[in-house]
Amino acid sequence: MLDLRLGIGAYEGLPVGKNFAGQNLQGQSFRGQNLAGANFSHANVMGVDFTKANLSGANFSHAKAAGANFTNTDVRGANFSHGDLSATSFYHAVRALPTSGDWGYWAICRRLCGANRRFCPV
């Protein structure tokens, strides 16, 4: 399985934020909120709007994130390993992903976007 930890995260020195582990947050909005270091491990965040939120160092491991919106979101250091990211939008959040020169960039892009390249810069 592809490891989607994207750099320095909550495990490596960032403060741990709010704890949403295991909660059902389906359809809620966290638009524009500062959730740096938040723990969404095993949470249901399907359809959640994270637009313009700060999620640096957040933990989404094993989260059900299908259909979540991460548009213009800072996801530096966020952990998306083993989660369900189907139909998830990272549009313009790519500034927080590794640069196009990194080998892992396109692997992450393919994993997050599949054949639908509108979520990745081209």
N, C-alpha and C positions, 0 to 999 in steps of 0.2 A: 504494500500500500504506500502511496506517495505521502511523504511527510510534508505537511503544508505550514509548518512553523516558518514565519517570514522574518526572521531576524531576532533582535533582542526582545524578549518578552517578559511576562510577569515572573517567569521562573528564573530570570537572569537579572534581577535588580529593580524592576519597575514595581511601584507600590501595588499591592493587591487592592482592587476597588470593591464595588458592590458584589454581593454574592446572589446570583440568580440560578445557581446549580439545581438542575432537576425540575425547575418550575415550568408551568405552562404559560407562555407569554404570547401565544399565537395571536397575530393580528394587531398587537399593540404598537405604539409609536414611541421611539426614543430619538426622534428627529432632533438633531443639533445638541444632544446632551453629551456631557463629558463622562464617559464610561471607561476611562483608561484603567486597565488592569482588572476589569470586571470579569467575573467567572460565570460563564453560560454553559459550563460542562453538563452534558446530558439534558439540557433544557430544550423545550419545544419553542423555537423562534420562527416557525413557519409563517411567512407573510409579514414579518415584523419590518417596520420602516426605521432604518438606522441612518437615513440620509443626513449627511453633514455631521455625523456624530464622531467623537473621538473615541476610538476603540483600540488605541495603541496598547499592546500587551494583553489584550483581552483573551480569554480562553474559551473557545467554542468547541473543544474536543468532544466528539460523540454527540454534538448538538444536531437536532433536526432543524435545518435552516432553509429548507426548500422554499423558494419564492421570496426569501428575504431580500430587502433592498439596501445595499451598501453603497449607493451612489454618492460620490464626493466624500467618502468616509476615509478617515485615517486608520488604517489597519496595520501599521508598522508593528511588527513583533507579535501580531495576533496568531493564535494557534487554532487552525481549522482541521486538525488531523482527525480522521475517522468520522467526520460529520457528513450529513446529507446536504450537498450544495446544489442540487438539481434546480434549474430555473432561477438561480440566484444572480442578482445583478451587482457587479462590481464596477459599473461604468464610472469612469474618472477616479476611481479609488486606486487605479494602477500606479499613481504617483507614489503610493506607499509600498508597492510591490518591488521586487528586485528589478534592476534596470535591464533593458533589452540585451545588454552585453553578457548578462549572467546566464549560464547554462540552465539554471533552474527556472528562469523567467518563462520560457515557452512551455516547459513541462507544467508549471503552475497554471499558465494561461489555458493550456489544453484541458487540464483537469477541471478548472473552474468554468470554462466556456464551451468545451467540446467543439462542435462544428460551428457554433454560433459565435462569430468573432466580434460581434458588436460590443461585447463586454470587455474587449481587449484592444489596446491601441494597435493600429496597423498602418 
